Amino acid sequence: MLVPALPTTQSSCFPPIAYAVEGARRLALGRADSTESHAYARVCLDAEIGAAIADAYVAAPLRDRRAYPAYAAFCRETVRQYHFLVGRVEFGGLGVAVRIVDEDPYPDVESMVDDVRRRRLRVWASAASGNQHPYLSDGENDMFRAVHDVFGHAASGRGFDRHGEEAAWLKHSTMYSPLAGRALTTETRGQNCARIFRYAGGRFPEQKAVLLPRRFSDPRRTRVGRTEVVPAPR
């Protein structure tokens, strides 16, 4: 298996946003979050595992009907998370104002975190990417991008590099049932590994509605160890 040489840049972290952490706890559907909050700063993705996930994603067909029950559950649970995210605080929601925009709104994770702290978020419209999902509607895809930024990245305190994406997948998986979690793995771990390990971080891979091998959806296999993590600039 070919494992490309990856940049040896440091992986940034920031203090997880408290209301995002609490929101993830309130809507937890999957496994109990056994990872201590501070330990998300040490989550890292082994290059060989990342390359194996990338190869599985690239080799998969565009869609597989056997994946549809997982995607149906994933959609239901994502929509629930989104309504909780944008719901008014006085009615039990988090009160985040989400705006869908036609271009990439954030040059870096710090810009996104600054918005989320103010309970607002801009999401790059799925329709503007020209990369249509074979199962999710554009609206469902936009909802997922919003909740993943908040409950994955903001709640784990990690950015958009390969280790940060691994931590965000691990954190966000606590909010999905085991069935829906397999679709979550395709949408996050699968796509990101394909982009990083097979497209050199360039173009975004073709979106798919498939299930990766079960071992890639198991959060217990995630590595929590030493990685070069530095605080993000304030």
C-alpha positions in Angstrom: 0.0 0.0 0.0 1.4 3.3 -1.1 1.5 5.9 1.7 2.3 9.4 0.4 4.8 11.6 2.2 2.7 14.1 4.2 3.7 17.5 5.4 5.2 17.5 8.9 3.2 20.6 9.9 1.9 20.9 13.4 -1.8 20.3 14.1 -3.5 23.2 15.8 -6.0 23.0 18.6 -8.1 25.5 20.5 -10.3 25.4 23.7 -13.5 23.5 22.8 -16.5 25.8 22.7 -18.5 25.0 25.9 -22.0 25.2 24.5 -21.0 23.0 21.6 -19.6 20.4 24.0 -22.8 20.5 26.1 -25.0 20.3 23.0 -23.1 17.2 21.8 -23.7 15.7 25.2 -27.4 16.5 25.3 -28.0 14.9 21.9 -25.7 11.9 22.3 -27.2 8.9 20.5 -24.3 6.6 19.9 -21.6 5.4 22.3 -21.0 7.2 25.5 -18.2 9.8 25.0 -15.4 8.0 26.9 -12.8 10.4 25.5 -12.0 13.2 28.0 -12.3 16.6 26.5 -8.6 17.4 26.8 -7.7 14.1 25.1 -9.2 15.3 21.8 -6.1 17.4 21.5 -4.1 14.2 21.2 -6.2 12.4 18.7 -4.2 11.6 15.6 -4.7 9.6 12.3 -2.0 7.1 11.5 -0.9 7.5 7.9 -1.2 3.8 7.0 -4.8 3.7 8.3 -5.6 6.9 6.5 -4.3 5.5 3.3 -6.3 2.3 3.7 -9.5 4.3 4.3 -8.7 6.4 1.3 -8.2 3.4 -0.9 -11.5 1.9 0.3 -13.4 5.1 -0.5 -11.8 5.5 -3.9 -12.5 1.9 -4.9 -16.2 2.1 -3.8 -19.0 2.6 -6.3 -20.9 5.9 -6.5 -23.8 4.4 -4.6 -24.8 1.1 -3.0 -28.4 0.4 -2.1 -27.2 -1.6 0.9 -26.0 1.7 2.4 -29.4 3.4 2.1 -30.8 2.4 5.6 -27.7 3.9 7.2 -28.1 7.0 5.1 -31.8 7.3 6.0 -30.9 7.1 9.7 -28.0 9.6 9.1 -30.4 12.1 7.5 -33.0 11.9 10.3 -30.4 12.3 13.0 -28.6 15.1 11.2 -31.9 17.1 10.7 -32.6 16.7 14.4 -29.2 18.0 15.3 -29.6 20.9 12.9 -32.9 22.0 14.4 -31.4 21.8 17.8 -28.4 23.9 16.6 -30.5 26.7 15.2 -33.4 26.5 17.7 -34.1 29.4 20.0 -32.3 29.2 23.3 -35.5 29.9 25.3 -37.0 26.8 23.7 -34.0 24.6 24.4 -32.0 25.1 21.3 -28.5 26.5 20.9 -29.5 29.7 19.0 -26.8 29.5 16.3 -27.6 31.6 13.2 -26.6 29.6 10.1 -26.2 31.3 6.8 -25.6 29.4 3.5 -23.1 31.2 1.2 -21.9 30.6 -2.3 -18.1 30.5 -1.6 -15.8 29.1 1.0 -16.4 31.5 4.0 -13.4 30.7 6.1 -9.7 30.9 5.2 -8.8 28.9 8.4 -10.3 27.2 11.4 -9.7 30.3 13.6 -12.1 32.3 11.5 -14.8 29.7 11.8 -14.3 29.4 15.6 -14.5 33.1 16.0 -17.9 33.0 14.4 -19.1 30.0 16.3 -18.2 31.6 19.6 -20.6 34.4 18.6 -23.3 31.8 17.8 -23.2 32.2 14.1 -21.9 30.1 11.3 -21.5 30.4 7.5 -21.7 27.2 5.4 -20.4 26.9 1.9 -23.5 25.8 -0.2 -23.4 22.3 -1.5 -25.1 23.4 -4.7 -22.2 25.8 -5.4 -19.6 23.0 -5.3 -20.8 21.2 -8.4 -20.2 17.9 -6.6 -23.7 16.6 -6.1 -24.4 13.9 -3.5 -26.0 10.7 -4.8 -28.3 10.4 -1.8 -28.4 13.6 0.3 -30.3 16.6 -1.0 -28.4 19.9 -1.1 -30.3 21.1 2.0 -29.5 17.9 4.0 -25.9 18.2 2.9 -25.8 21.9 4.1 -27.3 20.9 7.4 -24.7 18.3 7.9 -21.8 20.7 7.2 -23.2 23.0 9.8 -23.6 20.5 12.5 -20.3 18.9 11.8 -18.5 22.2 12.1 -20.0 22.9 15.5 -20.4 19.4 17.0 -17.3 17.9 15.4 -14.7 20.7 15.2 -15.8 23.3 17.7 -16.7 20.7 20.3 -13.4 18.8 19.9 -11.2 21.9 19.7 -9.6 20.7 16.5 -9.1 22.1 13.0 -9.2 20.9 9.4 -5.8 19.0 9.1 -5.8 15.2 9.0 -5.6 14.8 12.8 -8.2 17.5 13.4 -10.6 15.8 11.0 -10.0 12.5 12.8 -10.8 14.2 16.2 -13.9 15.8 14.7 -15.2 12.5 13.3 -14.6 10.8 16.7 -16.4 13.6 18.6 -19.3 13.8 16.2 -19.8 10.0 16.2 -21.1 10.2 19.8 -24.2 12.0 18.4 -25.2 9.2 15.9 -26.7 5.8 16.3 -24.4 2.9 15.3 -26.2 2.5 12.0 -26.1 6.2 11.1 -22.5 6.3 12.3 -21.4 4.2 9.3 -22.7 6.8 6.9 -21.0 9.5 9.0 -17.7 7.7 8.6 -18.1 7.7 4.8 -19.0 11.4 4.8 -16.1 12.5 7.0 -13.4 9.9 7.5 -13.8 8.4 4.0 -13.9 11.7 2.0 -11.2 13.4 4.0 -8.8 10.5 3.8 -9.4 10.3 0.0 -8.7 14.0 -0.3 -5.6 14.0 1.8 -4.0 10.7 0.9 -5.0 10.3 -2.7 -5.6 13.8 -4.0 -2.8 15.5 -2.1 -5.2 17.7 -0.3 -6.3 19.2 -3.6 -9.7 18.6 -5.2 -12.5 17.2 -3.1 -13.3 13.6 -4.0 -16.6 12.6 -5.7 -19.3 12.2 -3.0 -20.7 8.7 -2.6 -23.5 6.9 -0.7 -21.6 3.7 0.3 -20.5 2.0 3.5 -16.8 1.5 4.2 -15.6 -1.7 6.0 -16.9 -1.9 9.5 -13.4 -1.6 11.1 -13.2 2.0 9.7 -16.3 3.0 11.6 -15.2 1.7 15.0 -14.3 4.7 17.3 -12.5 2.3 19.6 -9.8 1.9 17.0 -8.9 5.6 17.0 -5.5 6.5 18.1 -5.2 8.9 21.1 -1.5 9.4 21.6 1.3 11.8 21.0 1.0 14.1 18.1 2.4 17.6 17.5 -0.4 19.8 18.6 0.0 23.5 19.3 -2.5 26.1 20.4 -4.1 28.0 17.5 -3.3 31.7 17.4 -5.8 33.9 19.1 
